[in-house]
Amino acid sequence: MATDSDISPDTTCGSLLRELQRIWDEVGESDSERDKMLLQLEQECLEVYKRKVDQASLGRARLYQAIVDAEAEIASLISALGDHSSLKNEKQSASTLKEQLLVVHPQLEQLRKKRDERLQQFADVKGQIQQILVEIAGSEQIGEATAFTSAVEQDLSVERLEEYHTHLQALLNEKAERLERVNSYLRTIHDLCSILSMDAFKMISDVHPSLVKPTENLPKSISDETLDGLKLPVQSLQHERKKRLSMIQDLGTSLFELWNLMDTPHDERRPFRMITNIVGAKDDEVSGSGVLSLDKIQQAEEEVQRLDQLKASKMKELVMKKQVELDNVYADSHMEPDPDATQEKILTIIESGLFDASTILATMEEKINIAKQKAESRKEILDKVEKWISACEEESWLEDYNRDENRYNGSRGAHINLKRAEKARVTIQKLPALVDALIAKTTAWEEESGAPFLYDGMRLLDVLEEHNLLREEKEQERRRLRDQKRLQDQLATEQETLFGSRPSPHKALSAKKGLSTRPNGNTPNRRLSLGGAFLQTEVSRKNGGISVRAGKDKSRPSAPVNYVAFAKDDAVSLA
């Protein structure tokens, strides 16, 4: 049996029409009625076909529109994304509209997905930009920063996204720079407040609370308002540091002066070491907790006031100490003391009240510095004088040693004296060259300074010249005695030839005029060496600073007796 799906439309319509004819025959419908009903049936069939055609046309139009819209959206997305490589021309391979729609739809979905991803990227970048703009703008321009992200982005290309990334990187750099400036201000405030002993947290909190303790909801402020707010306290603290540093440096300088004036012991200076260590320091060189605190300044002021009061009572004693120091400088350098700085004159000036003790003390300091400068210029010559005196002392000792008849016996310590004698002879051989060098050095000093070089009130060149004269006289006396001894030996030889025996040397020497011994048995007066005289003068000066002066010679300056009193050596020593 055939089903409805197997019956063609024409067969179905024909059988129905035949069934309708049979029914009409049975009913007895007239031909007119039959024609009328067939016409109606034909019209109804046309309406059905027409409605179906209209529906098919509408479906086709919708397919066309869907394809057009999809292509338009694809073109718009490609334009917005700037990715023309995503455009694929596969529509030509499709024959029907539905096939074309099936080709376009996956491409559209892919572009939509890419658009959504790109929008998310833009949203992320814009969100970061907005956050940084809000942080930079602070409370003044938050509305403008929010309006930036509310605008719909039409250009979703990679180039546009790169522009946003570049903008974001610039803002990140600016943020880092601002954050570094904020941190620098904060470090400066903390350092300055530590030095000045001030509350840094209160000062920073007054600028912005987030600077003290930032949170996730309230990050550290980097706005222009915050930077300007931090700059003001920094400038104020720097000004305060400079003012306090100047005060403490002045107080430290005063403490140094008062300590040096009154010879304050180091134990009393130790509590103020932190203050004195920054005297002469620059603003940026001062560091340490509480170095410039008000307590330190007050402590230094109280100490300066105490020392000022103590200075008035000790100034007289200090002046006397400086006078003794000045005398010691002159004495150590063998210079004549300053006649205007004697103890009697200084006491008279202080008691008169005409001059302040501080002024007198400053004058004494100046005199001491001048004396030390003079002593420094004389030091090299004085060192040579000491060597000369030492050589003269060795010469005097050697003369006494040569007169000792028991110097070669085996007594205890004889070998020590023998070694000293050998060294003394070497030293004495260098004595003329030492004197010549000393004369040349002294002459150059006098030509440079334009004044004579005085040693304990005597001109050193005169003493050296007299030393050379006396050495020449001693040398002549030695030559005379050697000639006399040769003559005596010759006479003794002649007498031995004539009389057959040789006279006693002791009797021959005693017979000569000017060589007899003293009645008491002592040797004749001998001339003291100049080195010994200088040594005696040095001992006399160190023991009491007193030396006996001889009568002035009209031909040379006055000199101590020890420098000009000489006696002739005995004949044995000179031989």
Sequence and secondary structure as in RCSB ss.txt:
>XXXX:A:sequence
MATDSDISPDTTCGSLLRELQRIWDEVGESDSERDKMLLQLEQECLEVYKRKVDQASLGRARLYQAIVDAEAEIA
SLISALGDHSSLKNEKQSASTLKEQLLVVHPQLEQLRKKRDERLQQFADVKGQIQQILVEIAGSEQIGEATAFTS
AVEQDLSVERLEEYHTHLQALLNEKAERLERVNSYLRTIHDLCSILSMDAFKMISDVHPSLVKPTENLPKSISDE
TLDGLKLPVQSLQHERKKRLSMIQDLGTSLFELWNLMDTPHDERRPFRMITNIVGAKDDEVSGSGVLSLDKIQQA
EEEVQRLDQLKASKMKELVMKKQVELDNVYADSHMEPDPDATQEKILTIIESGLFDASTILATMEEKINIAKQKA
ESRKEILDKVEKWISACEEESWLEDYNRDENRYNGSRGAHINLKRAEKARVTIQKLPALVDALIAKTTAWEEESG
APFLYDGMRLLDVLEEHNLLREEKEQERRRLRDQKRLQDQLATEQETLFGSRPSPHKALSAKKGLSTRPNGNTPN
RRLSLGGAFLQTEVSRKNGGISVRAGKDKSRPSAPVNYVAFAKDDAVSLA
>XXXX:A:secstr
   TTTS HHHHHHHHHHHHHHHHHHHT  HHHHHHHHHHHHHHHHHHHHHHHHHHHHHHHHHHHHHHHHHHHHH
HHHHHHT GGG    GGG  SHHHHHHHHHHHHHHHHHHHHHHHHHHHHHHHHHHHHHHHHHTTSSHHHHHHHHH
S      HHHHHHHHHHHHHHHHHHHHHHHHHHHHHHHHHHHHHHHT  HHHHHHHH GGGTS  SSS    SHH
HHHHHHHHHHHHHHHHHHHHHHHHHHHHHHHHHHHHHT  HHHHGGGHHHHTTTT  GGG  STTTT HHHHHHH
HHHHHHHHHHHHHHHHHHHHHHHHHHHHHHHHTT    GGG HHHHHHHHHHTSS HHHHHHHHHHHHHHHHHHH
HHHHHHHHHHHHHHHHHHHHHHHHHHHH TTTTS  TTHHHHHHHHHHHHHHHHTHHHHHHHHHHHHHHHHHHHT
S  EETTEEHHHHHHHHHHHHHHHHHHHHHHHHHHHHHHHHHHHHHHHHSS   HHHHHHHSTT    TTS    
    HHHHHHHHHHHHHHHS   B    TTS   BHHHH      HHHH 
